[in-house]
Amino acid sequence: MMATRIMQDIKRQIAEGEARGEARGEARGEAVGMLEAIGQLVRSGVLAIDAARTQIKALQKAGRIPHALAKSALTKLG
């Protein structure tokens, strides 16, 4: 009985870890997609670089884009 409970706990912890990893991956993918869309708007001339910088900073401040991704995107904008 104790072994069964331990195995159930292990399986639960593994499932929780996988769920957290999937959520992080989805959030990172969404952030990368937003940054790619902003970059495309800048390249097509629809969005000015200053407006793109402002948008990226706002998304980062709101927690929608991790700091490292925001910093990288801002560096690419120049």
C-alpha positions as CSV (number, residue, x, y, z in Angstrom):
1,M,0.0,0.0,0.0
2,M,2.8,2.4,0.8
3,A,4.6,1.6,-2.4
4,T,1.4,2.3,-4.4
5,R,1.0,5.7,-2.7
6,I,4.7,6.5,-3.4
7,M,4.2,5.6,-7.1
8,Q,1.1,7.7,-7.3
9,D,2.9,10.7,-5.8
10,I,5.8,10.2,-8.3
11,K,3.4,10.0,-11.2
12,R,1.5,13.1,-10.0
13,Q,4.7,15.1,-9.6
14,I,5.9,14.0,-13.1
15,A,2.5,15.1,-14.6
16,E,2.6,18.4,-12.8
17,G,6.2,19.0,-14.0
18,E,5.2,18.2,-17.6
19,A,2.2,20.6,-17.4
20,R,4.4,23.4,-16.1
21,G,6.9,22.8,-18.9
22,E,4.2,22.8,-21.5
23,A,2.7,26.0,-20.2
24,R,6.2,27.7,-20.3
25,G,6.7,26.5,-23.8
26,E,3.3,27.8,-24.9
27,A,4.0,31.2,-23.3
28,R,7.4,31.4,-24.9
29,G,6.0,30.5,-28.3
30,E,3.3,33.1,-27.9
31,A,5.9,35.8,-26.9
32,V,8.1,34.9,-29.9
33,G,5.0,35.1,-32.2
34,M,4.2,38.6,-30.9
35,L,7.7,39.7,-31.4
36,E,7.8,38.3,-34.9
37,A,4.6,40.0,-35.8
38,I,5.9,43.4,-34.5
39,G,9.1,42.8,-36.5
40,Q,7.1,42.0,-39.7
41,L,5.1,45.2,-39.2
42,V,8.3,47.2,-38.9
43,R,9.8,45.6,-42.0
44,S,6.7,46.2,-44.0
45,G,6.6,49.9,-43.0
46,V,3.3,49.7,-41.2
47,L,4.8,50.3,-37.8
48,A,7.6,52.8,-36.9
49,I,10.6,51.6,-35.0
50,D,9.8,53.9,-32.1
51,A,6.3,52.6,-31.9
52,A,7.6,49.0,-32.0
53,R,10.0,49.7,-29.2
54,T,7.1,51.2,-27.1
55,Q,5.0,48.1,-27.8
56,I,7.7,45.7,-26.9
57,K,8.4,47.5,-23.6
58,A,4.7,47.6,-22.8
59,L,4.4,43.9,-23.5
60,Q,7.5,43.1,-21.3
61,K,6.2,45.3,-18.5
62,A,2.8,43.5,-18.6
63,G,4.6,40.2,-18.3
64,R,3.6,39.0,-21.7
65,I,7.2,38.8,-23.0
66,P,10.2,37.7,-20.9
67,H,12.9,40.3,-20.3
68,A,15.5,38.4,-22.3
69,L,13.3,38.1,-25.3
70,A,12.3,41.8,-25.1
71,K,15.9,42.8,-24.8
72,S,16.9,40.7,-27.8
73,A,14.0,42.2,-29.9
74,L,14.9,45.7,-28.9
75,T,18.6,45.1,-29.8
76,K,17.5,43.8,-33.3
77,L,15.5,47.0,-33.8
78,G,18.6,49.0,-33.3
